[in-house]
Structures are given as structure tokens and as C-alpha cells.
Amino acid sequence: MKLITIISFISLIFSSVLIDSKKELGAVVNKSESTVTWNAKKVSGEHYGKVQISDAMLDYQNGKIKGGSFELDMTTITVEDITDANSNARLTNHLKSDDFFSVEKFNKSSFKITEAKTSNGQDYQITGDLKIKGISNPVTFPAKLDVQGDQIIATASIVFDRTKFDIKYRSGNYFENLADKLIYDDVSLEVKLVALNQ
């Protein structure tokens, strides 16, 4: 009788652990379908490209986003607006240098949700910590959630001031007489996370 009770107790604990593990996993993000596109503007034009997601998690419960995070592999940053191979490589390498993202020292950037507000389960105001070059700053931005069966698609537009992350190259707030060489401080990230609801 005691043996049966012990076995039942162990089974109950094991079941609880499994349930908790599923809760922690949240929605499984498909990294190959998820994208992050960056865009930076200057007086004479703009540049844009992509960065690959190396890790991501979406905490989706009862039809709403409760939390989540994603990590970017900065070594994969690309430039998509320049077709000439040499010019493209020159800008890509410059973005990886200490003038910008210091990729050799800081090969990961990340974002973690601290608050997700919504009134309808579709339109959100997301607040969280954005970490670039080892520096973390809070950001708040709009996001949208689209649920299609078991698939969850979360899209967001994150705009951040690059100088707050020690990226000051050709910033008008730190250098004078830049004229058409000036690069604006705001950088935008268009984020699309595609996940499967468990």
C-alpha cells in the first residue's frame, strides 16, 4: 500500500514538472521564418539590411502575449540596398567595426519583454530591455499579433537612439560640421516572429 502511494506521489510530481516545463517553453519560434530588418537614415539617403535571429521565445498564454525575447547574431548583419559587391562588403565590414556595432567584442544583441499591454489581444504596446554592445536601455514600441490556427505571427517596429548604445559615428549630437555626412541617430528594426503555439 505504501509502495503504491509513493509511486502515485512520484507520478504526480513528474506530471507537474512536465506541465511547468511546457509553460516555460511558451510558443516555439521558427527562426528560419522569423526576420529582423534594420534601417538607418542619413542626410544623403538610407541603408537597410537584415540580421539573423539566433534564439527567440514567445510567452503566449490565454490568447495574449505575456512575455518573450529574441537574440540577434550580429556577425550575420547584411546590407541589402547596395548591389555593388565591393561597396556592399565595405559598408558591411564598417557596420561590424568599432564605429558601429563592435561585432568582434559584442557578437550578440538582444531584447526581452518586461511589459505587454493590450486591450484586444491583437494590438500591443510592448516595453522591454534592448541590449546592444553590452549596454541595456528600455524601449517601448507598438506591436501586432496575428493568430492563424496554431501559428502566431508577431510584428513590431522598434526605433532606438543608437547613441545610447555608444554608437556615435557621424552623429550630429557629438560631431560638428558634418553637412551631408551626418547620420541620424534613430535606427529602426522591423521584427517579425513566427511561432507555433503549443
Buried (B, 14 or more C-beta within 10 A) or exposed (E): EEEEEEEEEEEEEEEEEEEEEEEEEBBBBBBEEBBBBBBBBBEEEEBBBBBBBBEBBBBBEEEBBEBBBBBBBBBBBBBEEBEEEEEBEEBBEEBBEEEBBBBEEBBBBBBBBEEBEBEEEEEBEBBBBBBBBEEBEEBEBEBEBEBEEEBBBBBBEBEBBBBBBBBBBBBBEEEEEBEEEBBBBEBBBBBBBBBEBE
